[in-house]
Amino acid sequence: MKNIRVLLSKAGLDGHNRGVIVLAQLLREAGMEVIYLGEQQLPENIVRTAIQEDVDVLGISMLSGSHVVFMPDIIDLLKKEGVKDRFLLLLGGIIPNEDIPDLKNMGVDEVFPAGSKVEDIIAYIRTNVKSK
């Protein structure tokens, strides 16, 4: 069985990356292959890298409130490239509860707000990556 491949990235000008770096290490310790693309990435680069790296999970971290701008762009690019259903699309960070239903309706598979347990993220990935 192949390892689950995860691409983690920050979109836009959000430079707060401590949490996503810690998450990357914990996912590695859980046996996943993790690519951390870094901060201040454009949606086009995130999607292109996810396709090139043939990942199972695309995880975006946002702490600046820019999820309302960047997630629709990322989802539109995934659809345009015909790969929306190839990845488990996750969003984490400071995400207001009232935004979560809209994010899921537009195509985010799951949202993990700040304070989510890493065990829950790992369990969600392991359970749901198989269905993609």
C-alpha positions in Angstrom: 0.0 0.0 0.0 1.4 3.4 -1.0 1.9 6.2 1.6 -0.7 8.9 1.6 0.9 12.0 -0.1 -0.1 15.4 1.3 0.6 18.9 -0.1 0.4 21.6 2.5 0.5 25.3 1.6 -0.3 28.8 2.7 -2.2 31.0 0.1 -1.9 34.7 -0.3 0.0 37.0 2.0 -0.6 35.0 5.1 2.8 34.5 6.6 1.9 32.8 9.8 3.3 29.3 9.2 4.2 27.8 12.6 1.0 25.7 12.8 1.2 24.2 9.3 4.9 23.4 9.8 4.0 21.5 13.1 1.2 19.8 11.3 3.5 18.7 8.5 5.9 17.1 10.9 3.0 15.3 12.8 1.6 14.0 9.5 5.1 12.7 8.6 5.3 11.0 12.0 2.0 9.3 11.2 3.5 7.8 8.1 2.4 10.2 5.4 4.6 11.8 2.8 4.3 15.6 3.2 5.3 18.3 0.9 5.2 21.8 2.4 5.0 24.3 -0.4 5.5 27.3 1.8 3.8 30.5 2.5 2.6 33.3 0.2 1.7 31.0 -2.7 -0.6 31.8 -5.5 -3.6 29.5 -6.2 -2.1 28.6 -9.6 1.2 27.4 -8.1 -0.7 25.4 -5.4 -2.9 23.6 -7.9 0.0 23.0 -10.4 2.2 21.5 -7.7 -0.6 19.3 -6.4 -1.1 17.9 -9.9 2.7 17.5 -10.6 3.3 15.8 -7.2 0.3 13.5 -7.6 -0.8 14.0 -4.1 -3.8 12.5 -2.4 -4.5 15.4 -0.1 -4.3 19.1 -0.7 -4.3 21.1 2.6 -4.5 24.8 2.7 -3.8 26.8 5.9 -5.2 30.3 6.4 -5.1 32.5 9.4 -5.7 35.9 7.7 -9.4 35.6 6.7 -8.4 35.3 3.1 -10.1 31.9 2.7 -13.1 33.7 1.3 -10.9 35.0 -1.6 -8.5 32.2 -2.2 -10.5 29.0 -1.7 -13.0 29.8 -4.5 -10.0 30.5 -6.8 -8.3 27.2 -5.8 -11.5 25.2 -6.3 -12.2 26.9 -9.7 -8.6 26.0 -10.9 -9.0 22.4 -9.7 -12.3 22.1 -11.7 -10.7 23.8 -14.7 -7.9 21.3 -14.7 -10.4 18.4 -14.3 -8.8 17.3 -11.0 -11.2 18.5 -8.3 -12.2 14.9 -7.4 -8.6 13.6 -7.4 -7.7 15.3 -4.1 -9.1 15.4 -0.6 -9.3 19.2 -0.2 -8.8 20.4 3.4 -8.7 23.8 4.9 -7.4 24.7 8.3 -6.7 27.8 10.4 -8.8 30.6 11.7 -12.1 29.9 9.9 -15.3 31.4 11.4 -17.9 28.7 12.0 -20.4 30.6 9.9 -18.1 30.2 6.8 -17.8 26.4 7.1 -21.1 25.5 5.4 -20.3 27.8 2.4 -16.8 26.4 2.1 -18.1 22.8 2.1 -20.8 23.7 -0.5 -18.2 25.1 -2.8 -16.1 22.0 -2.6 -13.9 21.9 0.5 -14.1 18.4 1.8 -13.4 19.3 5.5 -12.5 22.3 7.5 -10.3 22.1 10.6 -10.5 25.4 12.6 -7.7 26.5 14.9 -7.5 24.2 17.9 -8.5 21.0 16.0 -6.9 17.9 17.3 -4.2 16.5 15.1 -5.5 13.0 15.8 -8.8 14.0 14.2 -7.1 15.4 11.1 -5.1 12.2 10.7 -8.1 10.0 11.2 -10.1 12.1 8.7 -7.4 11.8 6.1 -7.0 8.0 6.6 -10.7 7.4 6.4 -11.6 9.7 3.5 -8.6 9.6 1.2 -9.6 6.1 0.1 -12.9 7.3 -1.2 -11.3 9.8 -3.6 
